[in-house]
Amino acid sequence: MKKFLFILLAVLSIVSCEDVEDNQVALQAKVDNRFYKSNDVKAVLNDNGSVTIQGVNDDESLTIHISRLGKGNFTIAEGRPNYAFYEDMGGNLYTTEPNGEGVITISEVNETNKTLSGIFNFNAFLPGVDTIYVSKGVLHDVSYDDGIIVDPTNDGTFSAVVDGNTFLPILVNVRNTGNTLIITGSKANSLIAISVPATVEVGVYTLPETGFNAKYQDLIGTDNVTDGSLNILEHDTTAKTIKGTFAFVTNRTEITEGKFDVVYK
């Protein structure tokens, strides 16, 4: 029934796409009730035959991945190879993995000009925090070629142990606000976030203290650190890489053996 619903929404998108498409090269959609349009769009034919399509503007990005180049409906669902991501202006990354749903319909592939067109819709999650609904998505004459699109879900490595259980995130994301680096590891229903000054130097720091913070969030709610430590092992502000370890406790959770090695923008 859910699969039928998303295919029905895709068909309705075709009927109403004139509300969005402007007949130029485009990747655009409604994100919840807000119009999103990319300033720059590219598609890459990957070595395994899959296709990654990414649109960006000054503040946001939207990425779609389908299993092959060709016409048809590409269903987004648990266990399927098709997925999508949306990064908002705050650097929050919403993902369809692992349990988002949607459909990407490729209606035209021009192998001479190497362009593709289609429509899409999906729901995506900021794990443990929020859900967005992307509808009336349009791909119009998007060029594809060989190349690389950086995976927006992987800014590096992140792991920890939460109350004795291994925490291995689906998403590793770093948001640079200019003053602060927020390093987040997210699973479907939980996340760990570490905040440090953007100019932090190598050293050991107490959590929490001015400029340094940590939190654990799950379906029950958000718990901020009450006591802990953070060890910055490396920080290269030119290459924009940072590596460290951490451990902390909240009112109900103990996080140990935390470590990260990430790249930021």
C-alpha positions, -999 to 999 in steps of 0.1 A, spaced: 0 0 0 28 24 9 46 16 -23 14 22 -43 10 55 -25 45 68 -34 40 58 -71 7 76 -71 24 107 -57 50 104 -84 22 103 -111 5 133 -95 39 151 -96 39 147 -133 5 163 -136 15 192 -114 52 197 -123 44 229 -141 41 244 -106 79 238 -102 97 233 -135 110 264 -153 122 246 -185 159 252 -177 184 226 -164 170 221 -130 168 201 -98 140 215 -77 113 204 -53 91 213 -24 107 206 10 78 204 33 59 235 22 90 255 10 102 257 -26 138 245 -31 158 251 -63 194 242 -70 218 268 -86 241 240 -98 232 205 -108 253 175 -118 249 138 -123 276 112 -122 276 77 -137 294 56 -111 317 27 -118 291 2 -107 265 16 -131 245 35 -105 238 72 -109 242 100 -83 225 133 -89 232 163 -68 219 199 -67 233 227 -46 226 263 -39 243 287 -15 227 272 16 214 237 8 220 205 -12 198 177 -24 213 143 -35 195 114 -52 210 80 -60 195 54 -83 208 19 -90 212 23 -128 210 47 -157 176 41 -175 140 50 -176 117 36 -149 105 39 -113 133 36 -87 117 28 -53 132 42 -21 126 17 7 145 -4 33 168 -28 16 166 -10 -18 198 5 -34 180 38 -42 182 67 -16 182 104 -11 197 131 12 188 167 19 211 191 37 195 222 51 209 257 56 219 248 92 240 219 80 215 192 92 215 162 70 182 144 64 184 109 50 161 82 36 184 55 50 175 31 65 137 34 66 127 64 44 103 58 15 97 74 -19 101 70 -56 124 85 -83 109 83 -118 133 87 -147 111 96 -177 138 105 -203 175 95 -209 191 112 -239 222 91 -245 234 115 -273 234 146 -252 240 126 -220 211 142 -201 183 128 -180 149 141 -167 123 129 -143 105 135 -110 108 124 -74 94 124 -39 105 110 -6 105 114 31 138 117 50 148 118 86 172 138 108 177 108 131 159 111 163 149 147 157 127 155 127 112 143 94 108 162 61 86 155 31 100 162 -3 74 164 -30 70 177 -66 106 170 -73 118 177 -108 149 168 -127 151 185 -161 179 180 -187 205 172 -160 238 163 -176 255 131 -166 291 119 -170 319 100 -153 332 116 -121 328 118 -84 301 132 -61 312 133 -25 289 113 -2 272 139 20 266 113 48 303 106 53 325 133 67 347 107 83 346 81 110 328 82 144 321 55 170 314 51 207 299 27 233 265 37 248 256 20 280 278 -9 270 264 -12 234 284 -3 203 273 28 186 281 29 149 263 57 131 247 57 97 256 93 92 288 112 102 284 149 97 304 180 107 287 215 107 310 245 108 291 276 120 322 298 118 327 298 155 319 262 164 324 227 149 295 204 156 305 168 150 276 144 149 272 106 146 236 96 139 217 63 138 180 59 128 167 67 163 197 83 182 226 106 178 257 118 196 269 154 190 302 170 201 307 207 199 341 224 200 354 259 191 363 262 154 399 271 164 403 244 191 439 233 196 453 199 205 447 192 242 424 176 268 393 195 277 366 191 304 330 186 293 311 208 296 330 240 296 328 273 277 329 264 240 328 226 246 297 206 249 282 171 241 248 155 240 231 122 235 197 121 219 172 92 214 135 86 212 131 94 249 147 129 244 179 149 245 204 146 274 232 171 277 266 161 292 269 164 330 305 154 332 331 141 307 364 148 288 374 154 253 409 148 239 417 167 206 445 146 191 449 165 158 434 196 142 446 210 109 427 243 102 441 245 67 432 210 56 401 212 78 405 179 95 400 171 132 406 139 152 398 132 188 384 109 216 357 115 242 338 100 271 309 116 290 278 109 311 243 124 311 215 121 336 207 86 322 234 75 298 271 67 298 291 72 266 326 57 265 353 48 240 342 77 218 364 86 188 361 106 156 383 115 126 365 139 103 368 165 76 348 197 76 340 225 51 
